[in-house]
């Protein structure tokens, strides 16, 4: 039941939230949601977690593929992103992303009790996914990470730059650093153009305060990695200039999980699910097969062909 005054609340694009699927987070902010529901009863739930500055719309291809395998896929635009409320690309505490993710997961679990839950996260969404699963390790059947932010890029996080960022964060937290360079998003020029022209994607500079939150999240992940026991699939391009592959390699080597896999795409950039067509095809195949292999066996076996 919508809360009083909900009809008056509008997305940053001016659409009333009464007309949009949404949840309201613990701070009273409206978060835009997307749902990809299979025709029949779902076999599992998959929560998609998007990256910094983007939104959940560009995950439609992956979601449709999983939906076709009888999986119920859901996502929301993080606070300050896309069609959700909140100051653009600014958050007081990285934990808010994790808290909102758990809220949405709990809501879907209450609607579909007993189903296994998977998380799929990209870039900053990978960091959110890792920390979300670390908070509730027993709740997730597996985590898929596409070029996750595990470590800060060494070129952008030198000791001097970190020191400078801390000083700036103390003095002028709203000071902006460089923006995300779209040329490193994909090797496919069409995908770069789609990214550049997407009005729901944030194209401005990154605030120092936001970068400090990212650094804090990376430090927390590094502490958590040895305790990670849940199954995970890591996919990363070895020419990724936005999220260092060293983080994924470190996670693969140091996590205590018995069920773990790392697949490296030679020459690929950051958004593997939007890279060259052959990479996209491989990513869709890897993700869908990895998840379906970890689903409980269906009760009614398929009829044998005569």
Residue pairs with C-beta under 8 A, 6 or more apart in sequence:
2 18
3 24
6 17
6 18
6 30
7 16
7 18
8 16
9 16
9 17
9 18
9 30
9 85
10 16
10 17
11 17
11 20
11 30
11 32
11 83
11 84
11 85
12 83
12 84
12 85
12 88
13 83
13 199
13 200
15 83
17 30
17 32
20 32
20 33
20 83
21 32
21 33
21 34
21 35
22 30
22 31
22 32
22 33
22 76
22 84
23 30
23 31
23 33
23 76
23 100
23 103
23 104
23 107
24 30
24 31
25 31
25 79
25 96
25 99
25 100
25 103
26 99
26 100
26 103
27 79
27 96
29 79
29 84
29 85
29 86
30 84
30 85
31 76
31 77
31 78
31 79
31 84
31 85
31 100
31 104
32 55
32 56
32 76
32 77
32 82
32 83
32 84
33 74
33 75
33 76
33 104
34 56
34 57
34 63
34 74
34 75
34 76
35 72
35 73
35 74
36 60
36 63
36 64
36 66
36 67
36 72
36 73
36 74
37 67
37 72
38 67
38 68
38 69
38 70
38 71
38 72
40 70
41 70
42 70
42 71
42 72
42 112
42 115
43 69
43 70
43 71
43 115
43 295
43 298
44 71
44 72
44 115
44 116
44 117
44 118
44 141
44 291
44 295
45 71
45 72
45 73
45 74
45 105
45 108
45 109
45 112
45 115
45 116
45 117
45 118
46 63
46 66
46 71
46 72
46 73
46 74
46 117
46 118
46 119
46 120
46 291
47 73
47 74
47 75
47 101
47 104
47 105
47 108
47 117
47 118
47 119
47 120
48 56
48 59
48 62
48 63
48 73
48 74
48 75
48 120
48 121
48 125
49 75
49 101
49 119
49 120
49 121
49 122
49 125
49 126
49 128
49 129
49 132
50 56
50 58
50 59
50 75
50 77
50 78
50 81
50 82
50 122
50 123
50 125
51 122
51 123
51 124
51 125
51 126
51 149
52 89
52 123
52 124
52 149
52 180
52 206
52 210
52 214
53 81
53 89
53 180
53 201
53 202
53 203
54 81
54 82
54 198
54 200
54 201
54 202
55 77
55 81
55 82
55 83
55 200
55 201
56 75
56 76
56 77
56 82
57 82
57 198
57 200
58 194
58 198
58 274
59 75
59 122
59 273
61 273
61 280
61 284
62 73
62 120
62 273
62 283
62 284
62 287
63 73
63 75
65 284
65 287
65 288
66 73
66 287
66 288
66 291
67 73
69 288
69 291
69 292
71 118
71 291
72 108
72 112
72 115
74 104
74 108
76 84
76 100
76 104
77 83
77 84
77 200
78 84
78 86
78 91
78 97
78 100
78 128
79 85
79 86
79 91
79 96
79 97
79 100
80 86
80 87
80 88
80 89
80 90
80 91
81 88
81 89
81 202
82 200
82 201
83 200
88 202
88 204
89 202
89 204
89 206
89 207
89 210
90 207
90 209
90 210
91 97
91 210
91 213
93 213
94 127
94 128
94 131
94 213
94 214
94 216
94 217
97 128
98 128
98 131
98 132
98 135
101 119
101 128
101 129
101 132
102 132
102 135
102 136
105 117
105 119
105 132
105 139
108 117
109 115
109 117
116 141
116 294
116 295
116 296
117 139
117 140
117 141
118 140
118 141
118 142
118 143
118 144
118 291
118 294
119 129
119 132
119 133
119 140
119 142
119 143
119 144
120 129
120 143
120 144
120 145
120 146
120 287
121 127
121 128
121 129
121 130
121 143
121 144
121 145
121 146
121 148
122 145
122 146
122 147
122 148
122 271
122 273
123 146
123 147
123 148
123 149
123 242
123 243
123 270
123 271
124 149
124 214
124 217
125 148
126 145
126 146
126 147
126 148
126 149
126 150
126 243
127 148
127 149
127 150
127 214
127 217
127 218
127 221
128 217
129 143
129 145
129 148
130 143
130 145
130 148
130 150
130 221
130 224
130 228
130 251
131 217
131 220
131 221
131 224
133 139
133 140
133 143
133 228
133 230
134 224
134 227
134 228
137 228
137 229
137 230
140 230
141 231
141 294
141 295
142 230
142 231
142 232
142 233
142 259
142 290
142 291
142 294
143 230
143 231
143 232
143 233
144 232
144 233
144 235
144 287
144 290
144 291
145 232
145 233
145 234
145 235
145 248
146 235
146 236
146 271
146 272
146 273
146 283
146 287
147 235
147 236
147 237
147 240
147 242
147 243
147 248
147 270
147 271
147 272
148 234
148 236
148 243
148 247
148 248
148 251
149 214
149 217
149 218
149 243
149 247
150 218
150 221
150 222
150 225
150 243
150 244
150 247
150 248
150 250
150 251
151 218
151 222
151 244
151 246
151 247
151 250
152 214
152 215
152 218
152 244
153 241
153 242
153 243
153 244
154 244
154 246
157 215
162 215
165 177
165 208
165 211
165 212
165 215
166 212
168 175
168 208
169 208
169 209
169 212
172 208
173 207
173 208
173 209
173 212
174 207
174 208
174 209
175 207
175 208
176 204
176 205
176 206
176 207
176 208
177 205
177 206
177 207
177 208
177 211
178 205
178 206
179 203
179 204
179 205
179 206
180 203
180 206
180 242
181 241
181 242
182 192
182 195
182 196
182 203
183 192
184 240
184 241
184 242
184 269
184 270
185 191
185 192
185 195
185 242
185 269
185 270
185 271
185 274
186 192
186 195
186 269
186 270
186 271
186 274
186 275
186 276
187 267
187 268
187 269
187 275
187 276
188 274
188 275
188 276
188 277
191 271
191 274
191 275
194 274
195 201
195 271
195 274
196 203
218 247
221 247
221 251
222 250
225 250
225 251
225 254
225 255
226 254
226 255
226 256
227 256
228 251
228 255
228 256
228 257
229 255
229 256
229 257
229 258
230 257
231 257
231 259
231 260
231 294
232 251
232 255
232 257
232 259
232 260
232 261
233 260
233 261
233 263
233 286
233 287
233 290
234 248
234 251
234 252
234 260
234 261
234 262
234 263
235 263
235 265
235 272
235 283
235 286
235 287
236 243
236 245
236 248
236 262
236 263
236 264
236 265
236 272
237 245
237 264
237 265
237 266
237 267
237 268
237 269
237 270
237 272
237 275
237 279
238 245
238 264
238 265
238 266
238 267
238 268
239 267
239 268
239 269
240 268
240 269
240 270
241 269
241 270
242 269
242 270
243 270
245 264
248 262
249 262
252 260
252 262
261 290
263 286
265 272
265 275
265 279
265 282
268 275
268 276
268 279
269 275
272 279
272 280
272 283
273 280
273 283
273 284
274 280
275 283
